[in-house]
Amino acid sequence: MDERVLRVLDIAQNLGADYADARLITKEFEEIETKGLEVSAINRGRSEGIGIRVLVKGGWGFASTSDLSRDSIEMAARRATAVAMASSGIMKKPIKLAPEPVYNCFWESPYKIDPFKVNLEDKISVLTESAKTILAVKGVSLAMGHMAFVKEMKEFASTEGSRITQLLIRSGCGIEANATSDSERQRRSYPKHVGQYELAGYEMVQKWDLPANAQRIAEEAVALLDAPQCPQGHTDVILGSSQLGLQIHESCGHPSELDRALGQEINFAGASFLTPEKLGKLQYGSHKVNLVADATAPGALGSFGYDDEGVQAQKVYLVKNGLFTGYLSSRDTANIIGLERSGGCMRANSWGYAPIIRMTNISVEPGNDGNLESLIADTKDGIYMETNKSWSIDSMRYNFQFSTEIGWEIKDGKRGRMLKNPSYSGITPEFWNSCDAVCDASEFVYWGEPNCGKGQPMQLMWTGHGASPARFKNVQVGIARK
């Protein structure tokens, strides 16, 4: 453990802290973007700094610095303690932390190929090869691609005695084909609307094989220009795995954040309809719906060994057989509603931010309703929708509308004509109670969302969402735009 981290704790305790923790984080990143056959952006960088939390008489204080000299670190520790002292004087109720064991360990995320040891030219060639295939399809007007890589070393220590070091490697990639006519533009993305991101090395880029899927998405983008509009009305809807992942993110993940439900985090992105009196009582969804927050899932983007207040990663049920049973929590919010332990969901964007409750991997567990093709065969009339295009949801995470890049009509158990501009809308508990089928584990994918926004100042976070395709009955559908 770096001695600078331990020095922070000594300073805070000498100044009267009841509790303190510190995170020394070194982060390396690389981002590559292509437009057409040209590289449009390469962004590489490194950051290093320390973030310090202090609890004095039930009040939190936080400070950070990128100057890791002895004097600067001491000044930051003093500043965090002074803020905590000031906070303690205006707290209606003093903050108390739910208990957590002490850990002394090193944790490393699984990876096979360090992306920072792969030649830049090799990465670019994957994107330009995909672009050549896309642009060769008549009717395509633009091809885009991107890759992103992060290597993060975290050293955490607390006055309770925990000493935790973690090494995390995250990788992402994606391509997009745009087709244009005189009156409109259509796009198709792969693997999903912002690309796929995983807690993995460069092997995930190889696994998703962007060049092999370039032709298909280009042809679909062009075909969408002349495809009929999605009909309006009510019908059964099957959501593809990645689309269901975003549905989970917006209508399940955010409302289950306990700080929102308690009214502590409402300024930027709203509160939650899942208020504490509903815990264990609200029928959130049908018996087919089992939602979990699982930070232990190997390779999923929202996984880690320990959160940013030293709580070990765990799996927590948010919805069990349709019943609302749990929250995403921290040590202080867990104590407020009487939980024995934090759900381990406190994370910060970087050393420069105080950790707040964030989603881990919020997933719908696989069902037993076969694969996608068998689910389509079991659907008399409906629409299969795939790959998110846009979304809107109210501040309580109750009313929503989503549109997807593409849809297919289902008639008598067969996938029929392609549909453009499909959308669906609903009310969160009504929608999830209409779920009558969830595909099995053969269709299950952990999708990564790399830019979930929350907090003031804004923090972007890496989250994951596992899903198999699922069917929802009698959903309102329509045209996302005319």
N, C-alpha and C positions, 0 to 999 in steps of 0.2 A: 504494500500500500504506500502510495506517495506520501512523504512526510508533510507536504504542504496541506493535504487534506486533514491529517490528524492535528496539525497546528491550529486550523480553523476551530476545531472542536474545543481545544484547550482554551483558546481566547474567549469563545462564547461562554463557556462554563465559568471562567474567571470573572466575566462581566455579569454573571447572575442568571444565565440561561437555565431553564428547567430541562430543556431538550434542545439538541441541535443536530443537523445533518448537513453533509456537504457532498457535492457531486463534481468531480474533476472530469471533464469530457474533452476528448480529442476526436475531431471528426474530419474525415477526408471525403470529398465528393467529386463526381464527374458527371456531366450531362452533355449529351450529344443530340442535336436536332438536324434533320435534313428536310429540305423542301425541293421537290423535283429531284434532280440528280446532283444537287449541290448541298454542301454542308452549310446550314444557316446559322448554327451556333455551336460553340464548344465552351463549356463553362467548367473550369476546374478550380478547386480551392481547398483550403484547410482552415479549421478554426480550433481554438483551444481556450478554455476558460473554466472558471469554478463558480458554482451557484451554491448559496448558503441559506438554509432555513433555520430560524431560531424561534423557540417557543418560550415566552416569559409570562408567568401568571395568567396563562390561558389566551395569550395574544400572539399571533404569528408575525414574524418579520422576515423579509427576504432581501438579499443583495447579491450582486454578482460582479465579476471582473474578468477581463481578458489579460490584464497585467498580473502575471503570476510571481511578481517580486514579493519579498517578505513584507515590505511596508504596505503594498497595495492589498494583499490578502488580509492583513491585519485590519486595514481600514474598512474593507468590505464586511468583515466579521463584526466590527464595531457598529457599522451602519445597520446591519441586519438586526443586531441586538437592540439598538435604539428604536428601530421601527416596531419591534415586538413589544418593547416597553410602552410605547405610545399606544399601540393597538390594545394592550391589556386594559387600559383605562377606559375604553369605550365599548368593550364587549358586554353584551347583554348576558351571555352565558360563556364562561371560560371554555376554551377548547380542551378536550380530553381525547387521548389517542387510544384506540382499541389495541389490545396486546398483540405482539408479534414476536416469534422466537428470534434469537440472535443468530446471525449467519456469518461464517468466515469461509469464503469460497471464491472460485473462479468459474464462470460460465461462458461458453462460446456457442454461437449459433452454428447450425450445420451448414457446411458448404464444401464443394469439391474443387472449384476453380476460383481463385482470387481474381475478381474482375479487374483489379488494378495492376495485374501482371499480364493481362491480355493486351496485345498491340492495338493501339488506337485505329490503325489502318484496317485491321481485321473487323473491328466493330463497325466502322463506317461502311465497309464493303457489304456487310449483311443488309444495312439499310439501303444502300444504293442498288444492290441487286434486286431487292424487293421493289424499289421505285421503278426500275427498268421494266419489270414485269407488269406493274400496274399501268404505266404510261403507254405500254404497247397495246392496251385494250382500247379500241376505238370508242370515243365518247368520254373518256377520262380527261379531266382538265387539270388535276393536281394530285400529286402523291406526296405524302408526308410520313416521317418516321422519327423515332426517338429512342434513346436508351438513357438510363440513369443508374448510378451506382453510389453507394454510401458505405463507408467503413467507419465504425464508431467504437471507441474505447471509453468505457465508463468506470470510474472508481468512486465508490460510494462508501461513506463511513458515517456512523451515528454515535451519539454519546451513550446509547444503550449497549454499544459494543459490536455492532455489525460491521464487517469489513468485506465488501463485495466488489469484485472486478468482473466486468462483462465485455466481451468483444462481439459486436453484431455487424453482419454484412447483409446489405439489402441490394437487390437488383431489380430493374424494370425495363420493359421494352414494349414497343407497339408500332403499328403502321396504320395508315389511313388512305383510302381512295376516295376522291371527290369526282363526281360526274356533273356536267352542267349542260342544260338546254337553254333555249331562248327565254324560258319562263321560270326555271327553277334549278336548284342544286340539290343533289343527294350525296350522302356519304356512307361509307361502310368502314368499320374499324375492326382491327384484330390485334390481340385477342379480345379486347373489349374497348369501351368508349375512351378510356384514358390509358390504354395499354394494361399489361399485367405486371404486378409487382409482388415480389416474394422475399422472404427472409432466406436468401440463398445466394450462391455465387453465379458466375457467368454460365454455369450449366443450365440455368433456367432459360437463358436466351436460346441456347441450343435446343432445349426441349420444345419450346413453342414454335420454332422453325418458321420465322417470318416469311422468307422467300417462298416456301411451299404453299402458303395461304394467300399470297399476293394476287394471283390470277382470279381466285374465287371472289374475293371481296371487290375487286375491280369490276368484274362482270355483274355482280349484284348491284353495285352502285349505278351502273349504266342501266340495268334492267328496271331499277326503281323509278327512273325518269318517266317511263311509260306505263308503270304499274297502276292499277286502279287504286283510288283512295280507300282507306279503311272505312267500312260502313259505320254508321252511328246507331247506337241502341244498347241493348243489354244482351250479353252472351257469356258463355264460358271462356275463360282466358287461361292459357298455359304460358307461364313466364319461363324463359330460358334461364339457365343457372346464373349467368353474370347479371342479368336484369334483376333477378330475385335477390342477388347480393346487395344491389343498391337499394332495393325496396327495404331490405332488412336494416341497412345502414340508417336510412332516413326515418322509418316508421317504427323501428324496434330499438336500434342502438341508442340514438339520441334521447328518446323519452325515458330510457331506463337508467340514464346517468343521474345518480342520487343528488348531486348538487343542484341540478335543474329541478328535480322533483321537490326539493326543499326550498326552492326559491332563491338559492345563493348565486346562481349563474343564469340570469335571465336577460341581461342588457343586450347582448350581441345577437344571440340566436334563439331567444325565447325560453320558455319553461317546459313543462311536461304535463300531459293529462294523467300520467301514472303517479299520482300523489300517494303518500304513504298509507292512507286509510284503505287503498285498493289492494295492498299487498296481501296475497293469499285469498282474495275474494273475487277479483275481476276475472271473468272468463275472456281472456285476451284473444284467444283463437279457438279453432276446433281442436278435437282430441288428436288430430294429425300433427299439430304444431308443437314442436319442442325446440325452444331457443336456448342456446348456451353462449356464455362468454368464456372462451377457452384460450388462455394465453400460453398453454403448453403445447398447442398443435405444431408439430414439426414442419418447418418451412413456411408457415403462414405468416403474413406480413405483420400481424399484430401480436406475434409471440415474442417472449423474452424470458430470461431466467428470474429476474426480480424487477419490480417496478421502481419508480424513482423516490420512494420512501422506504425501500428495503423490504417490501413484502414479496414473498415468494409467489411466482406465477401459479395460477390455479384455474380450475374449471368450475363455473358457477351457473346453475340453471336460472334463467330469467323467466322462462315460461315452460311449464311441465304439463304435457297433455292438455295444452290450451289454457291452463291456469297461470296467472301472473304470480311468480314465486320469488323473484329476486331482482337486485339492482347491481349496477356498476358502482362500486363504492371505494372510499379511502378510509384511512384509520380514524380520522375525525368524524366523517359523516356516518360511518358504521356505528360509532359509539352513540351518535344522536338517536338512531332508531333501534338501538339495542342489539345490534349484531355482535356475535362473539369475536368476529375477525373481519378485517378489511378484505374486500374482493380483489385487491391488488391491481387497481386501475389508475394509479397516479403516475402520470408521465408528463414530461416537459419537452417542448420542441428542441431545446438546446440548453446549455449551461446558463444562458442569459435569461431564462424564464423560470418562474416558480411552477412546479408541477401542479396540474389540475386533473380531475377525473376525465379519462379518455377511454374510448372503446378499445378493446383488445381484438379478439376474433369473435364477432357476433354471428352466429350461424344457426341455420335450421338443420337439425339432425336429419340424415337420410331416412326416408320412409321405406315402405315395402310394396310400392306400386309399380315395380318394373322400371324399364328404361324409358327414354323419351319417346321412342317410336311406339312402344306398347301403350304409353299413356295417350298418345295421339289416336291410336287405333281404338282406344276405349272412350273417345270423345265423339259424340254424334255431331254436334255443331259447336264451333268456337273459333278462336284465333290464337295462334302461337306467336308470341312477341319476343324479340331478341335484340340485345345490345342497346343500352340506354342512349337517348338523344337529349332529353331535357327533363327537368322535374321542378315541382313546386310543392311546398308543404307549409302549413300554417305554423305559427309560433308555439303552439301547444303540441305539435306533431300529430294532429288529428285528421284534418282534411288534406288530401293530396291529389296531385295529378302527375303522371309520368308519360312521357312519349318515348318510343323506341325507334331505332334506325330502320327496322324492317319487321314485317309480319307476314304470316301465311294463313290463309283461310283454311279451316278444317271442316270438311263435309263428310258425314257418314264414316268417320274414322280414318279419313285420308287427308294428307296435306295437299292442299290445292293451290290456287293462284296466289302469287306474291301480292302483298298490300303495302302501300307507302303511307307515311305519316300516321302510323297507328298511335293511339293514346288510350289510357285507361285512368279512371279516377275512382275515389272511394273515401270512406271514413275508416281509420286504422282498425279498430276492433271489429267492425262489420266485415271488412275485407278479410282479415285473418280468420274470422269465424266461417267464412265461405270456402276456406281451403278444404278440399275433399280428397286430395291425392298428392303425395310427395314421392318423387322417383327415388330409386334405391341408390346404394353407395357407388354403383358403377358410373353414375352421372355426377358424383359429388366433386366439387372443385373449391379450393380456398382462393377466392379472388382478393386481390390487394387494392385498397384505396389509399393513395399516397398523400392526399392533400385535404384531409378532413379539417375544417376550420372551426375553432372555438376559442373563446376567451377575449379579453381586452387587456392589453394588446393581443392581437390575433396570433394564435399558435396553430400551425399546420402539423398534422400528425399522421403517421402511418397506421392504418387499421386493416383488418382482414374480415372477410365474410364468406363462410362456407355455405354452399347451397347445391342442391339438385333441382332440376325443373319441377315445378309444382302447378297444380290446377286450382283455379278459383271459380266458383259458380256465380252466374248471373251478375257479371261485372259491367258497369257502364263503360262503353268504349266509344271512340269517335276519331275525329281528324285533329291531329295536333296543330295543323295550320292549313288554311285553304290556299 
